Amino acid sequence: MLLVYTYKVTPRLTYIMRHIFTKMLLIDISITTKVEDFIAHKGPKITYTKQPLQSEFFIKSHELLFDQGISDVEINIHKWDGIPSFFPTNDKCAIPFDIFAASFYLLSRYEEYLPHVKDEHGRFPVEESLAFQQGFLEIPVVDLWVKKLKEALQEKFPEINFPKKSYNQTSIMDIAVAYAYLKKGFVRTMGGTLLDLLNLRLKKLVERYLVLLRFRRDPYDFFDDVTLLHKKYKVPAIFFFLMADYSTYDKNISVINPTFRSLVKSVADYSIVSLMASYKSLSDLTTLKKERKRLINFINRPVKRVRQRFNRLNIPDAYRLMVDAGFNEDYSMGYTGKTGFRAGTCSPFYFYDISFEEQIPIQINSFCIQYTALYKFKNISQVEEKIIELSNRIREVDGDFNIVFSNEVLNLNERNAWKELYVNYLKMSAKNDIEE
């Protein structure tokens, strides 16, 4: 067991210490404010204070973990063996910056509580983030810091046994619209036909009626093919189905359609199925609960995972709403239009609510790539290079490589560049599983 001495135990300090040592390094810790207990301890120990007690493993503390609420925090970026860091310390310290305060700043999404102008969907803009502005958005800095902390601790305390973590790769599937043309109903089908004619989209018009007359498969109907691919390459997938009523931003086929119900049940037989929360449900607990209950009734099993439509997150309220609705895992932490690590990490973490100064029981599973962020690349080879680059960075720290795809872009019925890209992505992974 590792003993941590500090002058004051706070909820923030307890949260980040447990996350780094217990969840990431997989070792037991104890925190004390008693000097005599620290001196008497014969095992590995560190101090997290303003001044060292002796010549121990010492990290000088920043005020962030001892504060409450939000304040204007000064941040200057420094490099630690080439890795961006902030909250620098001094030469007496085993680590040249306050790794605990810096990690808390990123994981708590401290910057998202600060004043900022939201985008058209009410989201925190990537351009406002410290990581984007300082050029480390595509680096899982928290995981790299913890890896180097582990190396420093091993050098100081060779008796510590750090269990081995493993790299995991998961496909996150957005199913906002199950079918492009099928099961839309007469009114929506006629409306789509008229729009195709008015906009001279003749190719799409022909495709629409070839699908409706069953001469061609619906381009969004990739479910059998993707299931076979995941079985072949042993990569787990989580399918997030939209269970919303029809609205401006939510345009799936009707949730009472028997074909849709059958589709969701069949996918749940082979993969994990969870909820894509509707646009409205971000601020409406009743709607979120209703959508979750619909999915539970479809698949006859618990639904504990959720993704927000368009990755909309109003921190911290969105996470409290998810917990109140019965969820304990979220997969919305990432940026729609940029690749990278929104919270600076590729490891799962529990959310800390600064407004109440407490950890709440929902695990955040970040993604570093969403398919919408890949449209900016000129060709598929550049996309593949980016995927490999980020995968290698995550492998280096034995993290979780979560990438968001959609049936709207993966037309697996035909040979195309996206299908080839997806197959190559699946080949990158060794076998790994998610607990049901």
C-alpha positions in Angstrom: 0.0 0.0 0.0 1.2 3.5 -0.9 0.7 6.2 1.8 0.1 9.8 0.8 0.7 12.6 3.2 -1.1 15.9 2.7 -2.0 18.8 5.0 -5.7 18.7 4.1 -8.0 16.0 2.7 -10.6 17.4 0.3 -13.1 15.7 -2.0 -11.1 16.9 -5.0 -7.9 15.4 -3.7 -9.5 12.1 -2.7 -11.1 11.8 -6.1 -8.0 12.4 -8.2 -5.7 10.3 -5.9 -8.1 7.3 -6.2 -8.4 7.8 -9.9 -4.7 7.9 -10.6 -3.5 5.3 -8.1 -6.4 2.9 -7.8 -8.1 3.1 -11.2 -5.1 3.8 -13.4 -2.1 2.3 -11.6 -4.2 -0.4 -9.9 -2.6 -0.1 -6.5 -4.0 0.5 -3.0 -3.4 3.9 -1.3 -4.2 5.5 2.0 -4.2 9.3 2.6 -3.2 10.8 6.0 -2.8 14.3 7.5 -0.8 13.0 10.5 3.0 13.5 10.3 3.6 10.7 12.9 1.7 8.2 10.8 3.7 9.1 7.7 7.1 8.9 9.5 6.1 5.5 11.1 5.1 4.0 7.7 7.7 1.5 6.5 6.3 1.0 3.0 6.2 3.3 -0.1 5.0 6.8 0.7 4.8 10.3 -0.9 4.1 13.8 0.3 1.7 16.2 -1.4 2.2 19.5 0.4 3.9 22.9 0.1 7.2 21.7 1.6 8.8 18.2 2.0 9.1 16.7 5.4 12.4 14.9 4.8 14.0 13.6 1.6 10.9 11.6 0.6 9.1 11.4 -2.8 7.7 14.9 -2.8 5.2 16.7 -5.1 4.5 20.3 -4.4 0.8 21.0 -4.3 -1.1 23.6 -6.3 -4.1 25.2 -4.6 -6.6 23.8 -7.1 -7.3 20.6 -5.1 -7.9 22.6 -1.9 -10.2 25.2 -3.4 -13.9 25.1 -3.9 -15.9 26.3 -6.9 -14.5 27.9 -10.0 -11.9 30.6 -10.2 -9.7 32.1 -12.9 -6.7 29.7 -12.9 -3.4 30.8 -14.4 -2.0 28.2 -16.8 1.4 28.2 -18.4 2.5 25.2 -20.5 5.8 23.6 -19.9 7.3 20.4 -21.3 8.2 17.3 -19.2 10.4 15.2 -21.4 8.6 16.5 -24.4 5.1 16.1 -22.9 3.0 19.3 -22.3 2.3 19.9 -18.6 1.2 22.8 -16.4 1.2 23.9 -12.8 5.0 23.7 -12.6 6.8 23.0 -9.3 10.5 23.2 -8.4 13.8 21.2 -8.3 13.0 19.7 -4.9 10.1 17.7 -6.4 10.1 14.2 -7.9 7.8 15.4 -10.6 8.3 18.9 -12.2 4.6 19.9 -12.0 1.6 19.1 -9.9 0.4 16.1 -11.8 -2.7 15.7 -9.5 -4.0 19.3 -9.9 -3.3 19.2 -13.7 -5.1 15.9 -14.1 -8.1 17.1 -12.1 -8.3 20.2 -14.2 -8.6 18.2 -17.4 -10.8 15.3 -16.1 -13.3 17.5 -14.2 -13.6 19.6 -17.4 -12.9 22.7 -15.3 -12.6 24.9 -18.4 -16.2 24.0 -19.4 -17.5 25.7 -16.3 -15.7 28.9 -17.3 -17.5 31.6 -19.4 -17.5 30.6 -23.1 -19.7 31.0 -26.2 -21.5 27.8 -27.1 -21.9 26.6 -30.6 -25.3 26.3 -32.5 -26.1 23.1 -30.6 -25.2 24.4 -27.2 -21.8 22.6 -27.1 -18.5 23.6 -25.7 -16.4 24.6 -28.8 -13.1 22.7 -29.2 -11.4 26.1 -30.1 -12.1 27.2 -26.5 -10.2 24.2 -25.0 -6.7 24.5 -23.5 -5.6 21.3 -25.3 -6.6 22.7 -28.7 -5.1 26.1 -28.1 -1.8 24.7 -26.8 -1.5 22.0 -29.5 -1.9 18.8 -27.4 -5.5 17.8 -28.2 -4.3 14.6 -29.9 -2.1 13.6 -27.0 -3.5 11.6 -24.0 -1.5 13.7 -21.6 -3.0 12.4 -18.4 -2.2 8.8 -19.3 1.4 9.8 -20.3 1.9 11.7 -17.1 0.7 8.7 -15.0 2.9 6.4 -17.0 5.9 8.5 -16.1 4.8 8.8 -12.5 4.7 5.0 -12.4 8.3 4.9 -13.7 9.4 7.4 -11.1 7.7 5.4 -8.3 9.2 2.2 -9.5 12.7 3.7 -9.4 12.1 5.0 -5.9 10.2 2.0 -4.6 11.1 -1.1 -6.5 9.0 -3.2 -4.2 5.8 -1.8 -5.6 4.0 -4.3 -7.9 2.0 -2.5 -10.6 -0.5 -4.9 -12.2 -0.5 -4.8 -16.0 -3.2 -2.9 -17.9 -4.3 -3.7 -21.4 -5.1 -1.9 -24.6 -8.8 -2.1 -25.6 -10.5 -1.2 -28.9 -14.2 -0.6 -29.2 -16.5 0.5 -32.0 -19.2 2.9 -31.0 -22.0 2.8 -33.5 -24.5 5.7 -33.8 -27.8 4.5 -35.2 -29.8 7.7 -35.4 -31.6 6.6 -38.6 -32.0 2.9 -39.0 -32.9 2.9 -42.7 -32.4 5.5 -45.4 -35.6 4.7 -47.3 -37.4 1.8 -45.7 -40.2 2.1 -43.2 -40.5 5.8 -43.3 -44.2 5.9 -44.0 -46.1 7.3 -47.0 -45.9 11.0 -46.1 -42.1 11.0 -45.5 -41.5 8.8 -48.6 -43.5 11.2 -50.8 -41.8 14.2 -49.2 -38.3 12.7 -49.9 -39.4 11.9 -53.5 -40.4 15.5 -54.1 -37.2 16.9 -52.6 -35.2 14.5 -54.9 -37.1 15.8 -57.9 -36.9 19.5 -57.0 -33.1 19.2 -56.3 -32.5 17.0 -59.4 -31.1 14.2 -57.3 -32.0 11.7 -59.9 -29.5 9.1 -58.7 -30.8 9.2 -55.2 -34.4 9.0 -56.5 -33.6 5.9 -58.5 -31.9 4.4 -55.5 -34.9 5.2 -53.3 -37.3 3.2 -55.4 -34.9 0.3 -56.1 -34.8 -0.1 -52.3 -38.5 0.4 -51.8 -39.2 -2.2 -54.5 -36.7 -4.6 -52.9 -34.3 -4.7 -55.8 -31.5 -3.3 -53.7 -30.7 -3.3 -50.0 -31.2 -0.1 -48.0 -27.7 1.6 -47.8 -28.1 2.1 -44.1 -28.9 -1.6 -43.5 -25.4 -2.8 -42.6 -26.4 -4.7 -39.5 -25.8 -8.3 -40.6 -22.5 -7.4 -42.3 -21.1 -5.4 -39.4 -22.0 -8.2 -37.0 -20.1 -10.7 -39.1 -17.1 -8.4 -39.3 -17.0 -8.0 -35.5 -17.3 -11.7 -35.0 -14.4 -12.3 -37.4 -12.0 -9.8 -35.9 -13.2 -10.1 -32.3 -13.7 -6.4 -31.7 -16.6 -5.4 -29.4 -19.1 -2.9 -30.6 -21.8 -0.9 -28.8 -24.8 0.1 -30.8 -26.6 3.3 -29.7 -30.1 3.4 -31.0 -32.2 6.6 -31.1 -35.6 5.9 -29.4 -37.0 9.4 -29.8 -40.2 10.8 -31.1 -39.9 12.4 -34.5 -38.6 16.0 -34.3 -36.4 18.5 -36.1 -33.1 16.8 -35.0 -34.4 13.3 -34.4 -35.7 11.7 -37.6 -35.5 7.9 -37.1 -38.3 5.7 -38.2 -41.2 5.3 -35.8 -40.3 3.5 -32.5 -43.7 1.6 -32.8 -42.7 0.1 -36.2 -42.5 -3.7 -35.8 -39.5 -3.9 -38.2 -37.6 -1.4 -36.1 -38.4 -3.2 -32.9 -37.3 -6.5 -34.5 -34.0 -4.9 -35.7 -33.1 -3.6 -32.3 -33.8 -7.0 -30.7 -31.7 -8.9 -33.3 -28.7 -6.6 -32.9 -29.0 -7.0 -29.1 -28.6 -10.8 -29.6 -25.0 -10.3 -30.8 -23.8 -7.0 -29.5 -24.4 -4.5 -26.6 -27.3 -2.2 -27.4 -27.7 1.1 -25.6 -29.4 4.5 -25.9 -28.7 7.5 -28.1 -30.4 10.2 -26.1 -32.6 12.5 -28.2 -31.8 16.2 -28.7 -34.7 17.2 -26.4 -33.7 14.8 -23.6 -30.5 16.8 -22.8 -32.5 19.0 -20.5 -35.7 16.9 -20.0 -35.5 14.1 -17.5 -39.0 12.8 -18.3 -38.1 12.4 -21.9 -34.8 10.7 -21.1 -36.4 8.2 -18.8 -39.1 7.5 -21.4 -36.6 6.7 -24.1 -34.6 4.5 -21.8 -37.7 2.6 -20.8 -38.6 2.1 -24.5 -35.3 0.4 -25.2 -35.5 -1.7 -22.0 -38.9 -3.0 -23.2 -37.4 -3.7 -26.7 -34.4 -5.8 -25.5 -35.6 -7.1 -22.1 -32.4 -6.3 -20.3 -30.9 -3.3 -18.4 -29.7 -0.3 -20.3 -26.9 1.4 -18.4 -25.0 3.2 -21.3 -25.9 6.4 -23.1 -24.7 8.7 -25.8 -25.9 12.2 -26.3 -27.2 13.3 -29.7 -24.5 15.3 -31.5 -22.3 14.9 -28.4 -24.2 17.6 -26.6 -23.0 18.0 -23.0 -24.1 20.7 -20.7 -21.6 20.1 -17.9 -22.4 19.3 -15.1 -26.2 19.2 -15.5 -26.2 16.6 -18.3 -24.4 14.0 -16.2 -26.7 14.5 -13.2 -29.6 14.0 -15.5 -28.1 10.8 -16.8 -27.6 9.4 -13.3 -31.2 10.4 -12.3 -32.4 8.6 -15.4 -30.7 5.3 -14.4 -27.5 5.4 -16.5 -24.0 4.7 -15.1 -21.8 5.0 -18.3 -21.6 7.8 -20.9 -19.9 7.7 -24.3 -20.3 11.4 -25.3 -17.0 12.8 -24.2 -15.3 13.9 -27.4 -15.5 16.4 -30.2 -17.7 16.0 -33.3 -15.4 17.9 -35.7 -11.9 17.3 -34.3 -9.9 14.2 -33.5 -8.3 14.1 -30.0 -8.9 13.7 -26.3 -11.4 16.2 -24.9 -10.6 15.3 -21.3 -6.9 14.7 -22.0 -7.2 10.9 -21.4 -7.9 7.6 -23.1 -8.8 5.9 -19.8 -12.3 5.7 -18.3 -13.0 8.0 -15.3 -15.8 8.9 -13.0 -17.3 12.4 -13.3 -16.5 15.0 -10.6 -19.2 17.6 -10.3 -17.5 20.9 -9.2 -20.8 22.6 -8.5 -21.5 20.2 -5.7 -17.8 19.2 -5.0 -18.5 15.5 -5.3 -17.9 12.5 -7.5 -21.1 11.2 -9.1 -21.7 7.6 -10.1 -21.3 7.8 -13.9 -18.2 6.5 -15.7 -17.1 8.6 -18.7 -15.7 6.6 -21.7 -14.0 9.1 -24.0 -13.8 8.7 -27.7 -10.9 10.3 -29.7 -12.4 9.9 -33.2 -15.9 10.4 -34.6 -16.5 9.8 -38.3 -17.6 13.4 -38.8 -14.1 14.6 -37.9 -12.7 12.5 -40.8 -14.4 14.3 -43.6 -11.8 17.1 -43.5 -9.1 14.7 -44.8 -8.4 14.7 -48.5 -8.4 10.9 -48.9 -8.9 7.7 -47.1 -5.2 7.0 -46.8 -4.8 10.1 -44.7 -7.7 9.0 -42.5 -6.1 5.6 -42.0 -2.8 7.3 -41.0 -4.6 9.4 -38.4 -6.3 6.3 -37.0 -3.0 4.4 -36.7 -1.3 7.5 -35.2 -3.9 7.8 -32.4 -4.1 4.0 -31.9 -0.3 3.9 -31.4 -0.5 6.7 -28.8 -3.2 4.8 -26.9 -1.3 1.5 -27.1 1.7 3.2 -25.6 -0.3 3.8 -22.4 -2.5 0.7 -22.5 -5.6 2.9 -22.9 -9.0 2.5 -24.5 -9.3 3.3 -28.2 -13.0 4.2 -28.7 -14.0 5.4 -32.2 -17.5 6.5 -33.3 -18.9 5.2 -36.6 -22.4 5.2 -38.1 -24.5 3.1 -40.4 -25.0 6.4 -42.4 -21.4 6.4 -43.5 -20.5 2.7 -43.4 -22.3 1.3 -46.5 -21.1 -2.2 -46.1 -23.4 -3.5 -48.8 -21.0 -2.3 -51.5 -17.2 -2.2 -51.9 -16.1 1.3 -51.1 -13.3 3.2 -49.4 -15.1 3.5 -46.0 -15.7 -0.2 -45.9 -12.0 -0.9 -46.6 -11.0 1.6 -43.9 -13.3 0.0 -41.4 -12.1 -3.5 -42.0 -8.5 -2.3 -41.7 -9.4 -0.6 -38.4 -10.9 -3.8 -37.1 -7.7 -5.7 -38.0 -5.7 -3.4 -35.7 -7.2 -4.9 -32.6 -6.4 -8.0 -30.6 -9.3 -9.7 -28.9 -10.9 -7.7 -26.1 -14.4 -7.8 -24.5 -16.8 -5.5 -22.8 -18.8 -6.7 -19.8 -22.5 -6.9 -20.7 
